[in-house]
Amino acid sequence: MTRKIINIDLSRIVVSCTLIAFSIFVVLPSFYLISYVFLRWDEVWYEVFANPIIGDENWRQIIKILLFSFRLSLSTVAFDLAFGIPLAYVLARKKFPGKSLLEDLVTLPLVIPTSGFGFATLITWTSSSGLGGLFGSTGLISMNAAIPLINVPFVLFIVHVALTFPYVVRTVETKIQSIEETYEIASRTLGASSLTTFRRILLPLSMPGIFSGAVLAFARSLGETGATLIVSGVNTTASIAIVRWASEFKLSTAAFMGSLLVLIAWMMILPAEIYISKRRRFSRRQLRIPISLSMKIVRFERFLSRKFSIVKDVVPLIIVVTIVVIPIVVVISSVTLYWSADPYTGRIEGGVVYQLFGPSRYFSLILNATLTSVIVAFISTYIAMCISIPLSFIIERRRYGRILRTMLKVPMIIPTSSLGLSVLLLWGPSGLSLVYSGIWMIILTHIVFSVPVIVESIIAAYEGSGVQMYEETARTLGANAYSAIEAVSLPLIKGGILTGFILSFTHSLGETGATLIVMGRDATIPVLVVNMVEALAIPAALFTSTYLLILSLIMLVIIRILTRR
């Protein structure tokens, strides 16, 4: 009896401590911006709407920037859906040589530092070291060359597509894999083409996954900072505006923009959660189409399935190679090209070796930034793990777990620049004055977005391994709750725990937007790439970008090994 009471008290202590830590380190920073705007509304009104010199110019800039950001994000998501859904179907339903490699290529942008990838894309499309060199030009396109109709810079669009494409592909792929193939087989035996089967069977059942992937891709595009800073040119997105206003000490304007993005995140999450929770009811609804029109659609789909079946499989593959593989190959080859000297002028000052070990001494900066990045990534991931493991069990076992999981999605899709500003205002001199800009402020910021990543990985392993059944078996054999967790649950979900750790560690290594706001003098590697590009130290930026890409590839191999196990 005494042991049972002790177990109950210990359980309450663990749950209480976990929820308190979750509230302080994850929830509070995610929502502090909104309260900051309300508490200091007089300052916000003065700076945004009633400045005595420029009037409401800041408000007009906010509207202009938000409209551009929404146009960029919506066009990115539309492209992702058009080509990501066919690729998700291929990965989910077909077996072919190189499938694992293709999955890794699709996943790579999730673990790659965005500043390094943005620079690789910039070199590929706008310089003679990239694809332009193959055609004897300085670059295939200008940095600010816009795509007709949507009026979005081409290079910026490519970067956002590459970084958001995995969210649509992997989410829809997972959803399709969970659907029994029996429905498709029955449809095909009745004479339906592959496109008709997809439209009538898979598409309605996959809509929750498509909707979730689209929301995540939209939020990721809206909040992208690192790569956007490098390729944006004269254009400004919402996340970049927050970084720039924070660096100019326009905290009220930056906080107002950040609070708008937090509210937008909530407006996206709540409908998504309501929709997914009622997915069964939605999946039964079919759009009523007149019989004559339906027959024409079926005949057209049969024609497309017969004539263009290879096209729908090959085009997404070409897109992945173009936007992911080619930039990586170009930036790695450019390092060898610029290694000893500038290949076009012959000057050693334009070589990688000179910029790394010459007067600029970028190599020592890279070492210091690497040490800072590793310390930040390890400490923030370790603290996030301590919160995430018990939090995952609370989400799975408590009735209020769904509410906690919904709250966790907020820091996942809020732009990291907004999170960085919120942490700075909360813990810094303008708020509680407990931490100042520097390595510990970076760690506090990285904890916020690390916990959701780890929790989602653990829950995926938990729900896919039948842990509850084994736990109940252990309990019937006399094991208490903690013995069952230690001896049964943790060994079964260790793959999810390790995957979450590596994903969080890699995300922390590659984070740029939030770090720029809170770092002080402690620069990390992705920030160093941005500084090198702004200083026009292109060879040094090439070397550092390659260094980051290699780290990402190593992490991806480790993730692949863990997920296979």
Secondary structure as GFF3:
##gff-version 3
##sequence-region A 1 565
A	DSSP	alpha_helix	2	22	.	.	.	ID=ss1
A	DSSP	pi_helix	23	27	.	.	.	ID=ss2
A	DSSP	alpha_helix	28	39	.	.	.	ID=ss3
A	DSSP	alpha_helix	41	44	.	.	.	ID=ss4
A	DSSP	pi_helix	45	49	.	.	.	ID=ss5
A	DSSP	alpha_helix	57	93	.	.	.	ID=ss6
A	DSSP	alpha_helix	99	111	.	.	.	ID=ss7
A	DSSP	alpha_helix	114	126	.	.	.	ID=ss8
A	DSSP	three_ten_helix	131	135	.	.	.	ID=ss9
A	DSSP	beta_strand	146	147	.	.	.	ID=ss10
A	DSSP	beta_strand	152	153	.	.	.	ID=ss11
A	DSSP	alpha_helix	154	177	.	.	.	ID=ss12
A	DSSP	alpha_helix	182	189	.	.	.	ID=ss13
A	DSSP	alpha_helix	194	197	.	.	.	ID=ss14
A	DSSP	pi_helix	198	202	.	.	.	ID=ss15
A	DSSP	alpha_helix	203	223	.	.	.	ID=ss16
A	DSSP	alpha_helix	226	231	.	.	.	ID=ss17
A	DSSP	alpha_helix	238	247	.	.	.	ID=ss18
A	DSSP	alpha_helix	251	277	.	.	.	ID=ss19
A	DSSP	alpha_helix	279	283	.	.	.	ID=ss20
A	DSSP	alpha_helix	291	307	.	.	.	ID=ss21
A	DSSP	alpha_helix	309	320	.	.	.	ID=ss22
A	DSSP	pi_helix	321	325	.	.	.	ID=ss23
A	DSSP	alpha_helix	326	337	.	.	.	ID=ss24
A	DSSP	three_ten_helix	348	350	.	.	.	ID=ss25
A	DSSP	alpha_helix	352	357	.	.	.	ID=ss26
A	DSSP	alpha_helix	362	397	.	.	.	ID=ss27
A	DSSP	alpha_helix	401	413	.	.	.	ID=ss28
A	DSSP	alpha_helix	416	427	.	.	.	ID=ss29
A	DSSP	alpha_helix	439	463	.	.	.	ID=ss30
A	DSSP	alpha_helix	467	476	.	.	.	ID=ss31
A	DSSP	alpha_helix	481	484	.	.	.	ID=ss32
A	DSSP	pi_helix	485	489	.	.	.	ID=ss33
A	DSSP	alpha_helix	490	492	.	.	.	ID=ss34
A	DSSP	alpha_helix	494	510	.	.	.	ID=ss35
A	DSSP	alpha_helix	513	518	.	.	.	ID=ss36
A	DSSP	alpha_helix	525	534	.	.	.	ID=ss37
A	DSSP	alpha_helix	538	564	.	.	.	ID=ss38
###
